[in-house]
Amino acid sequence: LNKNVPIFVCTMAYPTVPCPLHIFEPCYRLMIRRCMETGTKQFGMCISDPVKGFADYGCILEIRNVEFFADGRSVVDSIGKRRFKVIEHSQRDGYNTADIEYIEDQKVN
């Protein structure tokens, strides 16, 4: 998962930290549905950038559970997995996507 990764532009996310989300915008509803249907259950989270649309660094979130409501909204229980650097910004069907490169942390002795 490093080409055309769906990007949720919202808040800062960190590895190992839970990130509950209330999804109501149509483009993000589609994005979450696709993440679940394809089985990846992952998407990127980046903060907004006024020039590029979203920041050059972010965190992959893994969906642990989704509760869908009759009106199309959903509550997503996700948790941060890995940090990444954006190589190329793009869009698909109204939501942002990116080609990314994972950031490897150096272990401290």
C-alpha positions in Angstrom: 0.0 0.0 0.0 2.1 2.9 -1.3 0.5 3.9 -4.6 -2.8 6.0 -4.8 -3.3 5.8 -1.0 -6.5 7.5 0.0 -5.8 10.5 2.1 -8.2 11.9 4.8 -7.3 15.6 5.2 -8.3 16.3 8.8 -6.1 16.2 11.9 -2.7 15.0 13.0 -2.4 11.2 13.6 0.4 9.2 15.3 1.4 5.6 15.3 -0.2 3.5 18.1 -2.7 6.3 18.9 -6.5 5.7 18.4 -8.2 8.1 16.0 -12.0 8.0 16.1 -13.7 9.7 13.2 -17.2 10.9 12.3 -17.6 10.5 8.5 -20.4 12.5 6.9 -19.0 14.1 3.7 -19.9 12.1 0.6 -16.3 11.9 -0.8 -15.0 10.4 2.5 -18.0 8.1 2.8 -17.0 6.7 -0.5 -13.3 6.5 0.5 -14.1 4.6 3.7 -16.4 2.2 1.9 -13.7 1.5 -0.7 -11.1 0.9 2.1 -13.4 -1.7 3.6 -14.5 -3.4 0.3 -10.9 -3.8 -1.0 -9.9 -5.3 2.3 -6.9 -2.9 2.9 -8.8 -1.2 5.8 -6.1 1.5 5.7 -5.9 5.1 4.6 -3.5 8.0 5.2 -4.2 11.0 7.5 -2.7 14.4 6.8 -3.3 17.9 8.0 -4.4 20.6 5.6 -1.9 22.7 3.6 -3.1 25.9 2.0 -0.9 25.5 -1.1 -0.7 21.7 -1.7 -4.0 20.7 -0.3 -2.5 18.5 2.3 0.9 18.1 4.1 3.9 16.2 2.8 3.9 14.0 5.9 1.2 11.9 7.5 0.3 8.6 9.3 -1.4 5.5 8.0 -4.5 4.7 9.9 -5.9 1.1 10.1 -9.7 0.8 10.5 -10.5 -1.4 13.4 -14.3 -1.0 13.2 -16.9 1.0 11.3 -20.5 1.6 12.4 -22.7 2.7 9.5 -25.9 4.7 10.0 -29.0 4.6 7.8 -28.4 8.2 6.6 -25.0 7.2 5.2 -22.8 8.7 8.0 -20.4 6.4 9.9 -18.3 6.3 12.9 -14.8 4.9 12.2 -12.6 3.4 15.0 -9.1 3.7 13.6 -5.5 3.5 15.0 -2.3 5.0 13.7 0.1 2.5 12.2 3.1 4.0 10.3 4.3 7.4 9.3 4.9 8.3 5.7 6.2 11.0 3.3 4.1 12.1 0.3 5.9 11.6 -3.0 3.1 12.8 -5.3 -0.3 14.5 -4.5 -3.3 13.5 -6.5 -7.1 13.1 -6.4 -9.7 10.4 -7.1 -13.5 10.8 -7.1 -13.5 13.9 -4.9 -11.0 12.8 -2.3 -7.2 13.1 -2.1 -4.8 10.3 -2.8 -1.0 10.1 -2.8 1.9 8.0 -3.7 3.9 7.6 -0.5 7.1 6.3 1.0 7.1 4.9 4.5 9.4 6.5 7.1 11.5 4.0 9.1 12.3 4.9 12.7 15.8 4.3 14.0 15.7 2.1 17.1 17.2 3.6 20.2 19.5 1.3 22.2 
